[in-house]
């Protein structure tokens, strides 16, 4: 046999050797748990398309946040399901809104747990779109006023990070100006900087009760076919003051994730979204795959591609598996 003296298989010969030279290490500190909060007491409503996840009343959300903290997770991100929805998403920026109340309750019990506020309006509007609607158009600039008000309300409630996800042009700058003017200059912005109009969001719309009542979100979320556009979107958010960046979804967009991390050098997140989670769950339920192996492989590959942290519905299970 004629080949070089280098034999890569030497370093794969045993578990100890493989662990010694492993390039990417995944741990609980890399993971953020999404939580869905609604009104009521003692409420824990199962989400059928997302096994193991629930819509929680505030008291139950506090318990779920406590489990996250005790599992070694550094943060949770909250999504709200208001009792009433209207055309201007007033529940999103109300100081007594559902996520504002949840934030105060969680911070009171678990002050060390980072709280991230998803800042979007689809859960709060009666039409299910992420901004002000006129006819069949989603209006950009009027929506910025709501984003600014909501960011301040969320920071006032105790959120450590605000995360705008509506993909409105100029939203980061509007929020940054409002936060600074209201005395929250130290509150960082995690921008959903490259968020695609993806088919992988289906289960989330059940969880957040937020399907659009007409059309789709392709006029503001990105075309899955586009790569260069993502870099332009991210550059604009960085220019407007984003402190951290996010790519969403994760696994189908690892090329975008890698490019964003390498080009902008800011803390970068990826959102392993509901459809990605649900597919693994469904395949595992049918006995087609090893759930633990596939879930951890998926999360490790997302981190390897450039994610400093990962928002994932597997956060609690992965933390237990990694312990």
N, C-alpha and C positions, 0 to 999 in steps of 0.2 A: 504494500500500500504506500502510495506517495502523496503525502500532504504535510502541511506545516506542523511544527512541534506544538502549536497551540491547540488545545482540546477544551473547548468551552464546557463540555460535559463534566470535567473534573470538579467544577464548582457547583454541580447539581447532584452530587453523589449521595448526600445525606440531608436530612432536615436541618441539622445544625449548620452545615455549610451554606445551604440555601438561605437560611435566616441571616447568617453572617454577612452575606454580600447583597442582601436585598436592597433595592434602590428606593423603594417607596414604602413607607410605614403608615398604616391607617390606624387611628385610635379614636376613642369616644370624643376627644377634644376637637376633632375635625367636623363634628356633626351637629346640625341644628334641627330641632323637631318642630314641625308645623302643628298648631293647635287651632281648632275651630270653636268659637265661643258664641253662645246664644243666651237668651234670657231664661229665667226660671231658676229652680233650685232642685238639686239632686238629679239633674237631667244628664243623661249619658246615652245619646241616641246613636246607634250603630250606623255607619256609612256602608251601605251594602257593597259598593264597588271598591271599597278600600278596607279589606278585612283588618280588624284590630284598631281601627280609627273611629272617632266619635265626634259628634257635636256635643260640646260640654256647656253646661251652665257654669257661671263664674266659680261657684264653690267647687265643682268638679274639675274645672280647669286649673284651679290652684293645686289640687291633688295631683293632676297630670304633670304640672310644672315641677312639683316636688319630686315625682318619680324621675323626671328628666335630670334634675339636679343631683339626685342621689346616684344616678347611673353614670355620672361624670360628663354629661353634656354641658357645654358652656352656655347655651342659649336656646330660646324658643322663639318662634315667630307666630304672631297672632293674626287670625282672620276673623272678622265679625259677621254675624248673621243677625241683623236688626229685626225687631218686631214689625216695624213699618218702613216701607221704602217709598221714595218720592223721586221726582225728576232731577232734583239738585243734590241728591245723596246727603241730605242733612244729617243723617245718623253717623256719617263718617267723621264729621268735625264737631259734633256735639260733645261738650265737656262731660256729659253724663252718658255718652255713648257706650255701646257694649264692650268694645275693646279698651276704652279708657277705664271703665270700671274694672275690667279684668286685670289690666296692668297695675292699677293701684292695689288690688287684692294680692296679686302675686308678689309684687315688690315688698309689700308689708311682711309677707311670710318668708320669702326667699330673696333677700336683697342682693345676694351675690350672683344670681342668675341674670344673664343678659336678656333683655327683652327687645325684640325687633318688631316694629310695627309695619305690616304690609300696608302700603298706602295706595289703594286703588278704590274705585267706586262701583265696580260691577256688582258687588254684594249689596250695595246700599241704594242703587237706583231701581226704579220700577220698570225700566226698559232693559236692564242688564248690561248696559254698555259702560265703558270706563271714563265717561265724561258727559258734558252737557250735549244734549241732542236737539237738533232743529230739523224737523222733517226726517229724512233718512241720513242726515249728516251728523257726524260726531265732531263737535266744535273744539278746536284746540285751545285758543287763547282764553275763552271764558272758563275752561276747565282748570287753567293754571291758578286762577284765583281760589278755587276750591282746594287745590292741592296745597297751596300756601297755608290756608286756614287749617287744613287737616294736619299738616306737619306740626304746626304750633300746638294744636290741641293734643296731639299724641305726645309731644315732648313734655308738655305741662302735666300729662297724666303719669309720667314716669318712665316712658320708653327710653331705652338707651340709644337706640338706632332707629331711624326712619328709612323705609325702603320703598321708594316710588316705583310702581310696576305698570303704570298705565300707558307708557310709551308715547306720551304727549311731548311734542317739541318744546323745549324750554322749561320742562317741569323741574329739573334739578336746580337751575338758577333761581326760579321763582321761590322754591322752598328754602334754598340757602339764604336768600335775602330776608325772607320772612322769619326764619329761625334766628338769624343774627339780630334782627331788629327787635325780637321779642325776648332777648336775653338768653338764647340757647345756642350761642356760637360754638359751644363745645359738643353739641349733638352731631354725630356723624351721619352722613347720607350714604346708604348702600343702594346704588342705582341698579335697577333691572335694566342694564344698559343695552343688552342685546337679547331681546325677548321676541321669540318667533311666534307667528300665527300657526300654532301646532295642533295636530290632531291628538297629541298625547295629553291634553288637558281634560278630557272627558270626565273622568271620575271626580276631579276637583269641582266641576260645575254642579254635581250632585251634592258634594260636601258643603259647598259655600252657597248653594241655592242661587246660582248666578248665570244661568244661560241667557244669552241675549234674546230679546223678544222679536227681533227682526235682524236679518242680515248676519254678518259675522264680524270679526275684529281685524280683518285683513287690511283695512285702511289705516290702522295705527300700529298693529304688531307687524313684525317683519316677515317677508317672504322667505320660506325655508330654502329657496334656491340661492339666496344671496349671501356672499361672504364679505366682499369689500364694503358693502353697505353697513355691515355690523361694525367694522372698524371705524367708519365715519360716525356712526351713532355713539360708539363708546368715546371717541375723541371729543365729541360735543359735550357729553356728560362730564368728562374730566375737565374740560375748559370751564364748565359752569360750576365746578366745585365738588364733584362727587369724591368721596373719600374711599369708597370701596365699589367694586364692580361685580355684576352678576351676568352670567349667561344662562338662558332658560329656553328650552329644556337642556339636559346635560348630555346624555349618552349619544344622541344623534348629532351633536354639535361639538364634539371634542376638538375638531380642527379649529373652530372659532375660539373655544376656550384657551387652547394653547397659544394662539396668535394674540389674544387679548392679554394674557399674562406676560408674554415675552415683550410685547410692544409697549405696554403702559406701566408695568412694574408696580401696580397698586395691588393691595389685597383683593383677591379675586375669588368669587364664589360661583358655584354651579348649583342649579336647582334640579335635583333628581325628582321629576314631577310625578303626578298621580298615575298617569298612564304607564309610565315606566315601572312604577311600583306594582300596579295591578297586574301587569303582564307576567311578572315573575311569580306573583302570588297564584295566578290562575294556572300557570304551567306547573308549578309545584303541587298544587292541589290535584292535578291530573296525573301526578307521578312522572312527569316528563323530564324534570330537572331536579337537582339537589338545591333546594332553596337557599340554605345558608351559604353554600359554596358560590352560587351564582350572584347572590346579593352582595357578598363581600368582594367578589371579583369585580363586580360592577362599580362599587364605591371606590375600590382601590384604583381602578383604571381612570375614574374621574379625577381622583387626586393626582395620579401620575401625569395626567394631561395638563395640569396646572392649577387645579382648585386648591386654594388655601383652606376653604371650608365648604361643606356640602349641606344644603337643605334637603332633607330626605325623610320620607315616611318610614324608612327602615331605621331611623336613628336609635330608638330604644332597643330593638332586636339586635342591631349591629353592636351596640355598646355591650349588651350581655354576651354576645358571641366573642367579642374581643377581650373581655375581662379575664 
